[in-house]
């Protein structure tokens, strides 16, 4: 049996779209205003979506049921699977003391919370987004920021906002590739279209993050670092998306941003390191207390995870790994 969706079952595209958006609206209201627990809100939203699909859009109940199951399985594999792995590596690093080395290596670059957010939430998060996508970058970078002393909820919000710049080319370009297939246009054409508009947003996101964290005055104090971080990302994103295609812009742009930002912070630093109000005043940039080998070993689990996830996103490699392990 084949079922074709009627995108305007109510005879008004606006009304049909409004009804279809009810689960999303409910989820936002339930979480942000009512403060409902996440799993309860998500379950109710799923029920609303199921009911609208069946009773408004005329989707066969069996199709709606199996679509729900497929969505749940997709949320479990690979999204939750990757997130669980990332959190396992984080907890393992903490338990073995390796995360203290990671914290020291980052603090030796800058003890300023704004700079740490730029490096981890924006630049490193973009790398994970390009390699994995599907919520993984927020989970990994949030765990790292929490380990550095950020409030968990605050860290999650920062990482979600930082993820707006790379998400279009996430997971080795899946949104662009799938979007091009649905629209019936070449991958490269859509990649170029997005790559000529998104870099403007990429330039602004770092400054937006710092202003959101520290307010206008303290946020604008670090505009040079924001300019370097966002500008290097935007330029690399534009060039790679327009001349290489949709698969690697995030990875290339994030590496460019990390290298440029770290190099810039070697010669420039905010006059006064900013910390959260409930934290003690900074005593200055920390000295690197470990050897290069120790730092590499501490970072190695995250590097290996990133490399494997990136390799998994490449179709031939992913197919070979799936045959080997599944």
Order of alpha helices (4+ residues) and beta strands (2+ residues): alpha-alpha-alpha-alpha-alpha-alpha-alpha-alpha-alpha-alpha-alpha-alpha-alpha-alpha-alpha-alpha-alpha
